[in-house]
Amino acid sequence: RLYEPAATAGAEALDYFVARDLDGSAAYLRAWLARCRFEQGRWAEAERLAAAVPAGRAVATLAADCVRGRIRARRGDPDAWPPLDRARELAERTGSLQRIAPVAAARAEARWLAGQPPDDDLRDAYELAAGKRNAWAAGELGFWMWRHGLLDALPEFASEPYRLHAGGDPGAAELDCEREGLLACRHGA
């Protein structure tokens, strides 16, 4: 979550990939930069980067669709579900926490915003993250489990902003988010 150094390195890497026609690497990098910008609350830039990811690059498309779907859901756009459905289908094929967690969190948030119960696989994604003791994935997924009334408290190893918010101190969570440069966990604070 070192956003500014990542942005600098990402811009340099993107120039390198584009100059050498390394399209797959450029698409993947754009998708991850889109996610970083989304997490910082920089939605316009996140949308621009996600839109530059061509279809047909599975992992890059998954990440870009996740960003697109989340922004649309936060704006109340009913068109949030097509990219979230595509992302879910791609993530399920991988079986990888790195792919499953962001999609499960995005879908849980979209359902919460729409007043709907979470997908059945939210619990599975959370258990996968908790089993691997992945602080950020367990924190974010645990937060959405908590929001949906499926979890009373986050584990002690969960990332602090999510743990603080679910523990009843959203103000401290917001301060921690600001310190980390992370704006995505503010949603619903």
C-alpha positions in Angstrom: 0.0 0.0 0.0 2.9 2.3 -0.9 0.8 4.2 -3.4 3.0 7.1 -4.5 6.2 5.1 -5.0 4.1 2.5 -6.8 2.6 5.2 -9.1 6.1 6.5 -9.9 7.5 3.0 -10.6 4.3 2.1 -12.4 4.5 5.0 -14.8 8.1 4.1 -15.6 7.3 0.5 -16.1 4.3 1.3 -18.3 6.4 3.5 -20.6 8.9 0.6 -20.9 6.2 -1.9 -21.7 4.4 0.3 -24.2 7.7 1.2 -26.0 8.5 -2.5 -26.4 5.0 -3.7 -27.4 4.7 -5.8 -24.2 0.9 -5.5 -24.3 0.1 -8.1 -21.7 2.4 -6.6 -19.2 1.0 -3.1 -19.9 -2.6 -4.3 -19.5 -1.8 -6.0 -16.2 0.0 -2.9 -14.9 -2.9 -0.6 -16.0 -5.3 -2.8 -14.1 -3.3 -2.8 -10.9 -2.7 1.0 -11.1 -6.5 1.4 -11.6 -7.0 -0.6 -8.3 -4.4 1.6 -6.5 -6.1 4.8 -7.7 -9.5 3.4 -6.7 -8.2 2.6 -3.2 -7.0 6.2 -3.0 -10.4 7.5 -4.0 -9.1 8.7 -7.3 -12.0 7.3 -9.3 -11.7 9.3 -12.6 -8.1 8.1 -12.9 -9.0 4.6 -11.9 -11.8 4.5 -14.6 -9.4 5.8 -17.2 -6.8 3.2 -16.5 -9.4 0.4 -16.3 -10.9 1.5 -19.6 -7.4 1.1 -21.2 -7.3 -2.6 -20.4 -8.2 -4.6 -23.5 -10.6 -7.5 -23.2 -9.1 -10.9 -23.5 -6.3 -10.5 -20.9 -7.9 -12.6 -18.2 -6.1 -11.4 -15.0 -5.9 -7.8 -16.2 -9.6 -7.9 -17.2 -10.6 -9.3 -13.8 -8.9 -6.5 -11.9 -10.2 -3.8 -14.3 -13.7 -5.2 -14.1 -13.5 -5.3 -10.3 -12.6 -1.6 -10.2 -15.3 -0.7 -12.8 -18.0 -2.6 -10.9 -17.1 -1.1 -7.5 -17.1 2.5 -8.8 -20.5 1.9 -10.5 -21.9 0.3 -7.3 -20.8 3.2 -5.2 -22.5 5.6 -7.6 -25.7 3.6 -7.5 -25.4 2.6 -11.2 -27.4 -0.6 -11.9 -24.8 -1.4 -14.6 -22.4 -2.5 -11.8 -23.2 -6.2 -12.1 -21.9 -7.1 -15.6 -18.2 -6.3 -14.7 -18.6 -7.8 -11.3 -20.1 -11.0 -12.7 -17.2 -11.3 -15.3 -14.7 -10.7 -12.6 -16.2 -13.4 -10.4 -16.2 -15.9 -13.2 -12.5 -15.3 -13.9 -11.6 -15.3 -10.2 -13.3 -18.6 -9.6 -11.2 -20.3 -12.3 -7.9 -19.3 -10.6 -8.7 -20.5 -7.0 -6.2 -17.8 -6.0 -6.8 -15.6 -2.9 -5.1 -12.7 -4.8 -7.9 -12.9 -7.4 -10.8 -14.1 -5.3 -10.5 -11.6 -2.4 -10.9 -8.3 -4.3 -13.9 -9.7 -6.3 -15.6 -11.1 -3.2 -15.2 -7.8 -1.4 -16.4 -5.8 -4.4 -19.5 -8.0 -4.7 -20.2 -7.9 -1.0 -20.0 -4.1 -1.0 -22.3 -3.8 -4.1 -24.8 -6.1 -2.4 -24.7 -4.2 0.9 -25.2 -0.9 -1.0 -28.2 -2.4 -2.8 -29.6 -3.7 0.5 -29.1 -7.3 -0.6 -27.6 -10.2 1.3 -24.0 -11.2 0.3 -23.1 -13.9 -2.2 -22.7 -17.3 -0.6 -19.1 -17.4 -1.5 -18.2 -14.4 0.7 -17.7 -16.7 3.7 -15.5 -19.0 1.7 -13.3 -16.1 0.5 -13.0 -14.8 4.1 -12.1 -18.3 5.4 -9.4 -18.6 2.7 -8.0 -15.2 3.6 -8.1 -15.9 7.3 -6.6 -19.4 6.8 -3.6 -17.8 5.1 -3.5 -15.0 7.7 -3.6 -12.4 4.9 -4.1 -9.2 7.0 -5.5 -7.0 4.2 -7.7 -9.6 2.5 -9.0 -10.9 5.9 -9.6 -7.4 7.0 -11.6 -6.3 4.0 -13.6 -9.5 3.6 -14.1 -9.6 7.4 -15.3 -6.0 7.3 -18.0 -6.9 4.7 -18.9 -10.0 6.7 -19.4 -7.7 9.7 -21.4 -5.2 7.6 -23.7 -8.1 6.5 -24.1 -9.3 10.1 -22.1 -12.5 9.5 -19.2 -11.8 11.8 -19.0 -10.1 15.3 -15.4 -9.1 15.3 -12.4 -9.3 13.0 -9.4 -11.4 14.0 -6.4 -9.7 15.7 -4.2 -10.1 12.6 -6.7 -8.3 10.3 -5.5 -5.0 8.9 -6.0 -2.2 11.4 -8.4 0.1 9.6 -10.9 -2.6 9.0 -10.5 -4.0 12.5 -10.9 -0.6 14.2 -14.0 0.2 12.2 -15.7 -3.1 12.9 -14.6 -2.8 16.5 -16.6 0.3 16.9 -14.1 3.1 16.3 -14.6 4.3 12.7 -12.9 7.6 13.5 -9.6 5.9 14.4 -10.0 3.7 11.3 -10.3 6.8 9.2 -7.2 8.3 10.7 -5.3 5.1 10.1 -6.6 5.1 6.5 -5.3 8.7 6.0 -2.0 7.7 7.5 -1.8 4.8 5.0 -3.1 6.8 2.1 -5.9 4.4 1.8 -9.3 5.9 1.1 -11.2 2.7 0.0 -11.8 1.5 3.6 -13.5 4.9 4.4 -16.6 3.9 2.5 -19.4 3.5 5.0 -17.3 4.9 7.8 
